[in-house]
Amino acid sequence: MLQTPQQVLEALKNKQYAPVYFLQGEEPYYIDLISDYIEHKVLNKAERSFNLTVVYGKEQTVSQILTHARRFPMMAERQVVIVKEAQEMQDLNSEVGQKLLKSYLINPQPTTLLVFAHKHKILDGRKSISKLLDKYAMRVTTKKLYDSQLPAWIRNYVKEKNLTITEKATLMLQEFVGNDLERLANEIEKIGINLKKETQINDEVIQKYVGVSKEYNVFELQKALLRRDIVKANQIIQYFEANPKNNPVIPIIALLFTFFSKLLIIHHSKNKPQQHLAEVLQVNPYFFNEYLLAAQNYPLQKVIENIEYLHQADLQSKGIDYPFIVEGQILKEVVFKLMH
């Protein structure tokens, strides 16, 4: 049965259990969330001593895992078997391994919760094992969220913590952390620990607890670039150079590449209404006018040149063809090229 992470968690909280859970996909946050819940909540502390088995895919065969799964629980209603890093199982995609798993799926041990945490990959949906998982197991496939989906995710997570968050703070958190849901959750948890319930998270809270400088951050760098404010941009770059651990170059280049890519879309959609542009760009209305201003400050040919400069800087940051350039120098050079 194909299920969303939220549906599976809701069922688990209501003690509605399935014999097999197959958690797969490129977003590990939900895989960890579900498998951790099963590991720590399905059995009580006394039951876990004899009825919880946690193994790692690289060290196990399908046959060994199913041997664990077919055991009966000891002094409990059920047992839990969790296979972490299941994508590392060498025989999961073999004919023999899949034949064994198919047999178990059709006739599982009813007192066992067997969980496969298959991160960063998905099984080939064309193969019969995938179809059997759809029919007999609780299957969840996770995907990385698009940038346009992150603000809603942040607001919902904040709401679960009995807090609220301003629009600007939401966007700052998104820009500074990116679409790594585990990091986002950890940052919100950290903020929640330091705030009273029903408190609003604003940009000052983000700056204080996420460790972001109020004046010198990638958020302000983008604003300086869109206004072609050379002095401010250079001040920020100097700060980044002095604090390289808190300001790694690769995410900064990635953000600027996304920024100029959106300017390219604006230039190629000049005759389209603004509502259409906002939807195509997937830009929050809070920032939309800034993108329009940037498009005026950067003609089409300059935008194309800047995208190439950022591509070169990305190669430099990864040591490709440019093994001896330090990160601070890479940022100085690329920002100079972007604005001149």
C-alpha positions in Angstrom: 0.0 0.0 0.0 1.5 3.3 -1.0 1.2 5.8 1.9 2.5 9.3 2.7 4.8 9.7 5.7 2.0 11.5 7.6 -0.5 8.7 7.0 2.0 6.1 8.3 2.8 8.1 11.4 -0.8 8.7 12.1 -1.6 5.0 11.8 1.3 4.2 14.1 0.2 6.6 16.7 -3.2 4.9 16.6 -1.5 1.5 17.1 -2.5 0.4 13.6 0.5 -1.7 12.6 1.5 -3.4 9.3 3.7 -6.5 9.1 6.2 -4.9 6.7 7.2 -1.3 6.1 9.4 -0.4 3.1 10.7 3.2 3.4 12.6 4.4 0.4 13.5 7.6 -1.5 15.9 10.6 -1.7 14.6 12.4 1.4 16.0 10.6 4.5 14.2 12.8 7.0 10.9 11.0 6.8 12.6 7.6 6.6 14.4 8.3 9.9 11.3 9.8 11.4 9.1 6.7 10.8 11.8 4.1 11.6 12.8 6.0 14.8 9.2 6.1 15.9 8.8 2.4 15.4 12.1 1.7 17.2 11.3 3.8 20.3 7.4 3.8 20.5 6.0 0.5 19.4 7.5 -1.5 22.3 7.9 -0.4 25.9 11.3 -0.3 27.5 11.1 -3.8 29.0 9.8 -5.3 25.7 12.7 -3.8 23.7 15.3 -5.8 25.6 14.2 -9.1 23.9 12.0 -8.0 21.0 13.9 -5.2 19.2 16.4 -6.2 16.5 18.3 -3.4 14.6 20.6 -4.5 11.8 22.4 -2.8 9.0 21.9 -3.8 5.3 25.6 -4.0 4.5 26.1 -6.7 7.1 23.0 -8.8 6.4 21.5 -11.0 3.6 17.7 -11.2 2.9 17.8 -14.7 4.4 19.3 -13.5 7.6 16.8 -10.7 8.0 13.9 -13.0 7.4 15.2 -15.4 10.0 15.0 -12.5 12.5 11.5 -11.6 11.2 10.1 -15.1 11.6 10.9 -15.4 15.2 8.2 -15.2 17.8 8.2 -12.4 20.3 9.2 -13.0 23.9 6.8 -12.0 26.6 5.2 -9.4 24.3 2.5 -9.1 21.7 5.0 -8.3 18.9 8.6 -7.8 18.0 10.3 -5.2 15.8 13.0 -5.8 13.2 14.6 -2.7 11.6 17.0 -2.9 8.7 18.9 0.4 8.5 20.7 1.4 5.3 18.7 -1.3 3.5 20.0 0.1 0.2 23.4 -1.5 1.1 22.0 -5.1 1.1 23.9 -6.9 -1.6 21.3 -9.4 -2.5 18.2 -7.3 -2.2 18.2 -6.8 -6.0 19.3 -10.3 -6.8 16.9 -13.0 -8.1 17.4 -15.2 -5.0 17.0 -12.3 -2.5 13.8 -11.0 -4.1 12.3 -14.5 -4.3 12.8 -15.0 -0.6 11.4 -11.5 0.2 8.4 -12.2 -2.1 7.6 -15.4 -0.2 7.7 -13.5 3.1 5.5 -10.6 1.8 2.8 -13.1 0.9 2.9 -14.9 4.2 4.5 -12.6 6.8 4.9 -13.3 10.5 1.9 -11.4 12.0 3.6 -10.6 15.3 6.6 -8.9 13.6 7.0 -5.4 12.4 9.7 -5.6 9.7 11.1 -2.2 8.6 13.4 -1.6 5.7 15.0 1.9 5.8 16.1 2.2 2.1 17.7 5.7 1.9 18.6 7.8 -1.1 17.4 5.2 -3.6 14.2 3.6 -4.9 13.5 0.1 -6.2 12.8 -0.3 -9.9 9.0 0.1 -10.1 8.8 -2.2 -13.1 10.0 -5.3 -11.2 7.6 -7.6 -9.5 9.0 -7.1 -6.1 7.9 -3.4 -6.2 4.4 -4.5 -7.1 4.3 -7.0 -4.3 5.5 -4.3 -1.9 2.6 -2.1 -3.1 0.2 -4.9 -2.4 1.4 -6.5 0.8 3.6 -3.9 2.6 3.3 -0.3 3.8 5.4 1.5 1.3 6.5 5.1 1.5 8.5 6.8 -1.2 10.0 10.2 -0.2 11.2 13.0 -2.4 13.2 16.1 -1.8 10.9 19.1 -1.4 10.9 21.8 -4.0 12.0 25.3 -2.9 8.4 26.5 -3.3 7.2 23.8 -0.8 9.7 24.7 2.0 7.9 27.7 3.4 4.7 25.7 4.1 6.7 22.9 5.6 8.5 25.3 7.9 5.3 27.0 9.0 3.6 23.6 9.7 6.6 22.3 11.7 6.7 25.6 13.7 3.0 25.3 14.4 3.5 21.8 15.8 5.9 23.3 18.3 3.2 25.8 19.4 5.1 28.7 17.9 4.4 31.1 15.0 6.9 32.5 12.5 6.9 35.7 10.4 7.2 35.6 6.6 10.7 37.1 6.6 11.9 34.7 9.2 10.5 31.7 7.2 12.4 32.8 4.1 15.6 33.5 6.0 15.5 30.0 7.5 14.9 28.6 4.0 17.7 30.5 2.5 20.2 29.8 5.2 19.5 26.1 5.7 18.2 25.0 2.3 16.0 22.0 1.7 17.7 19.7 4.2 14.6 18.8 6.3 16.7 17.3 9.1 18.7 20.5 9.5 15.6 22.6 9.3 13.9 20.5 12.0 17.0 20.7 14.2 17.2 24.5 13.9 13.5 24.9 14.7 13.9 22.6 17.7 16.9 24.7 18.9 14.8 27.8 18.6 11.9 26.2 20.4 14.0 25.3 23.3 15.0 28.9 23.8 11.5 30.4 23.4 8.3 30.3 25.3 5.4 28.5 23.7 3.1 30.7 21.5 6.0 33.0 20.8 6.6 34.4 17.3 9.9 33.6 15.5 11.0 36.7 13.7 14.2 37.6 11.8 16.0 38.7 15.0 15.3 35.2 16.5 16.7 33.6 13.4 19.8 35.7 13.6 20.3 35.0 17.3 19.8 31.2 17.4 20.6 30.0 13.9 24.0 31.7 14.2 23.5 34.1 11.3 25.1 37.5 11.2 22.5 40.3 10.9 24.5 42.2 8.3 26.8 39.7 6.8 25.0 36.6 5.4 24.2 35.2 2.0 20.7 36.7 2.2 22.2 40.2 2.4 24.8 39.3 -0.3 22.0 38.6 -2.7 20.4 41.9 -1.9 23.6 43.7 -2.4 24.1 42.0 -5.8 20.6 42.7 -7.0 21.1 46.4 -6.3 24.7 46.3 -7.6 25.9 47.7 -4.3 29.7 47.0 -4.7 30.7 48.3 -1.3 28.2 46.2 0.7 28.9 43.1 -1.4 32.7 43.4 -0.7 32.1 43.9 3.0 30.1 40.7 3.1 32.7 38.7 1.1 35.4 39.9 3.5 33.3 38.7 6.4 32.8 35.3 4.7 36.5 35.0 4.1 37.2 35.6 7.8 34.6 33.1 8.8 34.9 30.2 6.3 33.4 27.5 8.5 30.1 29.3 8.9 30.0 30.4 5.3 31.1 27.5 3.0 31.5 28.6 -0.6 29.5 25.8 -2.4 26.1 26.6 -1.0 26.7 30.4 -1.6 27.5 29.7 -5.3 24.5 27.4 -5.6 22.2 30.1 -4.2 23.6 32.8 -6.5 23.3 30.4 -9.5 19.6 29.9 -8.7 19.2 33.7 -8.4 20.6 34.5 -11.8 18.9 31.5 -13.4 15.6 33.1 -12.3 16.6 36.4 -13.8 17.2 34.6 -17.1 13.6 33.3 -16.9 12.3 36.9 -16.3 14.2 38.2 -19.4 12.7 35.4 -21.5 9.2 36.1 -20.2 9.0 39.9 -20.5 5.5 40.0 -22.0 4.0 37.6 -19.5 1.8 39.0 -16.6 3.5 39.2 -13.2 1.3 36.5 -11.7 2.4 34.1 -14.3 6.1 35.1 -13.7 5.7 34.5 -9.9 4.3 31.1 -10.5 7.0 30.1 -13.0 9.8 31.4 -10.8 8.4 29.8 -7.7 9.4 33.0 -5.9 7.6 34.1 -2.7 5.7 37.4 -3.3 7.8 38.9 -0.5 10.8 38.8 -2.9 9.2 39.2 -6.3 9.7 42.9 -6.7 13.4 42.5 -5.8 13.8 40.0 -8.7 12.2 42.5 -11.0 14.6 45.2 -9.9 17.5 42.8 -10.4 16.3 42.1 -13.9 16.5 45.8 -14.7 20.0 46.1 -13.2 21.3 43.0 -15.1 20.6 42.9 -18.8 20.1 39.6 -20.5 23.7 39.3 -21.9 25.1 40.1 -18.4 22.9 37.5 -16.8 24.2 34.8 -19.3 27.8 35.9 -18.6 27.2 35.7 -14.8 25.7 32.2 -15.0 28.9 31.1 -16.8 31.1 32.9 -14.1 29.2 31.0 -11.4 29.7 27.7 -13.2 33.5 28.4 -13.3 33.4 29.3 -9.6 31.6 26.0 -8.8 34.3 24.0 -10.6 37.0 26.0 -8.7 35.3 25.4 -5.4 35.4 21.6 -6.1 39.0 21.6 -7.1 38.3 20.8 -10.7 41.1 22.3 -12.8 41.8 24.9 -10.1 43.2 22.9 -7.1 45.1 25.7 -5.3 42.5 28.5 -5.1 41.2 29.2 -1.5 37.4 29.7 -1.0 37.7 33.4 0.0 39.6 34.2 -3.3 37.0 32.3 -5.3 34.2 34.4 -3.8 36.1 37.7 -4.3 36.7 36.9 -7.9 33.2 35.7 -8.8 31.5 38.6 -7.0 33.7 41.1 -8.8 32.9 39.5 -12.2 29.1 39.4 -11.4 29.0 43.1 -10.7 31.3 44.5 -13.4 
